[in-house]
Amino acid sequence: MTKHYKSLGLSLLAVLIVSLAAIVMRPYFKVTPAVHIDYEELVRLYAREYRLEPALVFAVIKTESNFDAAARSGKDAYGLMQITEATLNWAMFREDAGAAYTIEDLYDPEINIKYGCLILSLLLEEFEDTDTALAAYNAGRGNAIKWLKDSRYSSDGIHIKDTPYKETTQYIKKVNKYHQKYREMLGESA
């Protein structure tokens, strides 16, 4: 029986030593972020084409689908960047390149990222404020325009300070959190 206690004592001592070493050495190890990068080549290609920060595109993808190319929401948004059929049609019309994609095409990562970046670029150009563009991306342009005219949600008609939709308010916060993490990960500055 004494061998058992001696073995148990040595095991506890080993756990204690490893735990103390981990605490002492923690500052010397870089913690891996809770975000990952998939589709990097496509994101960088279309972010560059539409003058976007790759970190912002990654943050939108992470928030929208968690990098699941087969994602489909309850509101019929499809793919990585969760694009609806109406929004795809609006983007194709705005692009004016004669494209004729369908909602099934939105499961293709390249098409989805391309049009997600185009949509995000158009919204940033129209609204000139990232949070307002994100509100429009999540809840629709019409809602964002309406909120900018309402003093409860915007004090200057440019920046949305809040939304009446808890989901949209949380969405903006989540994208901003991931945007910062991806900036740090990719070495992009604000």
Contacts in CASP RR format, 6 or more apart in sequence:
PFRMAT RR
TARGET T0000
AUTHOR 0000-0000-0000
METHOD contacts of the structure
MODEL  1
MTKHYKSLGLSLLAVLIVSLAAIVMRPYFKVTPAVHIDYEELVRLYAREY
RLEPALVFAVIKTESNFDAAARSGKDAYGLMQITEATLNWAMFREDAGAA
YTIEDLYDPEINIKYGCLILSLLLEEFEDTDTALAAYNAGRGNAIKWLKD
SRYSSDGIHIKDTPYKETTQYIKKVNKYHQKYREMLGESA
33 181 0 8 1.000
33 184 0 8 1.000
33 185 0 8 1.000
34 181 0 8 1.000
35 58 0 8 1.000
35 62 0 8 1.000
35 178 0 8 1.000
35 181 0 8 1.000
35 182 0 8 1.000
35 185 0 8 1.000
36 67 0 8 1.000
37 43 0 8 1.000
37 58 0 8 1.000
37 182 0 8 1.000
37 185 0 8 1.000
38 61 0 8 1.000
38 67 0 8 1.000
39 61 0 8 1.000
39 67 0 8 1.000
39 80 0 8 1.000
39 109 0 8 1.000
39 113 0 8 1.000
40 54 0 8 1.000
42 109 0 8 1.000
42 110 0 8 1.000
42 113 0 8 1.000
42 114 0 8 1.000
43 54 0 8 1.000
43 57 0 8 1.000
43 58 0 8 1.000
43 61 0 8 1.000
43 113 0 8 1.000
43 117 0 8 1.000
44 54 0 8 1.000
46 52 0 8 1.000
46 57 0 8 1.000
46 113 0 8 1.000
46 114 0 8 1.000
46 116 0 8 1.000
46 117 0 8 1.000
46 118 0 8 1.000
47 53 0 8 1.000
47 54 0 8 1.000
47 56 0 8 1.000
47 57 0 8 1.000
47 117 0 8 1.000
49 114 0 8 1.000
49 117 0 8 1.000
50 117 0 8 1.000
50 118 0 8 1.000
50 120 0 8 1.000
50 121 0 8 1.000
51 121 0 8 1.000
52 117 0 8 1.000
52 120 0 8 1.000
52 121 0 8 1.000
52 124 0 8 1.000
53 179 0 8 1.000
53 183 0 8 1.000
53 188 0 8 1.000
54 182 0 8 1.000
54 186 0 8 1.000
54 188 0 8 1.000
55 179 0 8 1.000
55 182 0 8 1.000
55 183 0 8 1.000
55 185 0 8 1.000
55 186 0 8 1.000
55 188 0 8 1.000
56 120 0 8 1.000
56 130 0 8 1.000
56 175 0 8 1.000
56 179 0 8 1.000
56 182 0 8 1.000
57 113 0 8 1.000
57 116 0 8 1.000
57 117 0 8 1.000
57 120 0 8 1.000
58 178 0 8 1.000
58 182 0 8 1.000
58 186 0 8 1.000
59 175 0 8 1.000
59 176 0 8 1.000
59 177 0 8 1.000
59 178 0 8 1.000
59 179 0 8 1.000
59 181 0 8 1.000
59 182 0 8 1.000
60 81 0 8 1.000
60 116 0 8 1.000
60 120 0 8 1.000
60 134 0 8 1.000
60 137 0 8 1.000
60 175 0 8 1.000
61 67 0 8 1.000
61 80 0 8 1.000
61 81 0 8 1.000
61 113 0 8 1.000
62 178 0 8 1.000
62 182 0 8 1.000
63 171 0 8 1.000
63 174 0 8 1.000
63 175 0 8 1.000
63 178 0 8 1.000
64 71 0 8 1.000
64 77 0 8 1.000
64 79 0 8 1.000
64 80 0 8 1.000
64 81 0 8 1.000
64 82 0 8 1.000
65 71 0 8 1.000
65 79 0 8 1.000
65 80 0 8 1.000
65 81 0 8 1.000
65 82 0 8 1.000
67 80 0 8 1.000
68 79 0 8 1.000
68 80 0 8 1.000
69 79 0 8 1.000
69 80 0 8 1.000
69 107 0 8 1.000
69 108 0 8 1.000
69 109 0 8 1.000
69 112 0 8 1.000
70 79 0 8 1.000
70 107 0 8 1.000
71 78 0 8 1.000
71 79 0 8 1.000
71 80 0 8 1.000
71 82 0 8 1.000
72 78 0 8 1.000
72 79 0 8 1.000
73 82 0 8 1.000
75 84 0 8 1.000
76 84 0 8 1.000
76 85 0 8 1.000
76 103 0 8 1.000
77 83 0 8 1.000
77 84 0 8 1.000
78 84 0 8 1.000
78 103 0 8 1.000
78 106 0 8 1.000
78 107 0 8 1.000
78 112 0 8 1.000
79 106 0 8 1.000
79 107 0 8 1.000
79 109 0 8 1.000
79 112 0 8 1.000
80 109 0 8 1.000
80 112 0 8 1.000
80 113 0 8 1.000
81 112 0 8 1.000
81 113 0 8 1.000
81 115 0 8 1.000
81 116 0 8 1.000
81 117 0 8 1.000
81 119 0 8 1.000
81 120 0 8 1.000
83 91 0 8 1.000
83 106 0 8 1.000
83 112 0 8 1.000
83 115 0 8 1.000
83 116 0 8 1.000
83 119 0 8 1.000
85 103 0 8 1.000
87 119 0 8 1.000
87 140 0 8 1.000
88 101 0 8 1.000
88 103 0 8 1.000
88 106 0 8 1.000
88 115 0 8 1.000
90 119 0 8 1.000
91 115 0 8 1.000
91 116 0 8 1.000
91 118 0 8 1.000
91 119 0 8 1.000
91 122 0 8 1.000
92 98 0 8 1.000
92 99 0 8 1.000
92 100 0 8 1.000
92 101 0 8 1.000
92 115 0 8 1.000
94 118 0 8 1.000
94 122 0 8 1.000
95 118 0 8 1.000
101 111 0 8 1.000
101 115 0 8 1.000
105 111 0 8 1.000
106 112 0 8 1.000
106 115 0 8 1.000
119 137 0 8 1.000
120 133 0 8 1.000
120 137 0 8 1.000
123 133 0 8 1.000
123 136 0 8 1.000
123 137 0 8 1.000
123 141 0 8 1.000
124 130 0 8 1.000
124 133 0 8 1.000
126 133 0 8 1.000
126 136 0 8 1.000
126 141 0 8 1.000
127 133 0 8 1.000
127 136 0 8 1.000
127 144 0 8 1.000
127 148 0 8 1.000
127 158 0 8 1.000
128 158 0 8 1.000
129 158 0 8 1.000
129 159 0 8 1.000
129 160 0 8 1.000
130 176 0 8 1.000
131 159 0 8 1.000
131 160 0 8 1.000
131 172 0 8 1.000
131 176 0 8 1.000
132 144 0 8 1.000
132 148 0 8 1.000
132 154 0 8 1.000
132 158 0 8 1.000
132 159 0 8 1.000
132 160 0 8 1.000
133 144 0 8 1.000
134 171 0 8 1.000
134 172 0 8 1.000
134 175 0 8 1.000
134 176 0 8 1.000
135 143 0 8 1.000
135 144 0 8 1.000
135 147 0 8 1.000
135 160 0 8 1.000
135 163 0 8 1.000
135 168 0 8 1.000
135 171 0 8 1.000
135 172 0 8 1.000
136 142 0 8 1.000
136 143 0 8 1.000
136 144 0 8 1.000
136 145 0 8 1.000
138 167 0 8 1.000
138 168 0 8 1.000
138 171 0 8 1.000
138 172 0 8 1.000
139 163 0 8 1.000
139 165 0 8 1.000
139 167 0 8 1.000
139 168 0 8 1.000
143 163 0 8 1.000
143 165 0 8 1.000
143 168 0 8 1.000
144 160 0 8 1.000
147 153 0 8 1.000
147 154 0 8 1.000
147 160 0 8 1.000
147 163 0 8 1.000
147 164 0 8 1.000
148 154 0 8 1.000
148 157 0 8 1.000
148 158 0 8 1.000
148 160 0 8 1.000
149 157 0 8 1.000
152 162 0 8 1.000
152 164 0 8 1.000
153 160 0 8 1.000
153 161 0 8 1.000
153 162 0 8 1.000
153 163 0 8 1.000
153 164 0 8 1.000
154 160 0 8 1.000
154 161 0 8 1.000
155 161 0 8 1.000
160 172 0 8 1.000
162 169 0 8 1.000
163 169 0 8 1.000
163 172 0 8 1.000
182 188 0 8 1.000
183 189 0 8 1.000
183 190 0 8 1.000
END
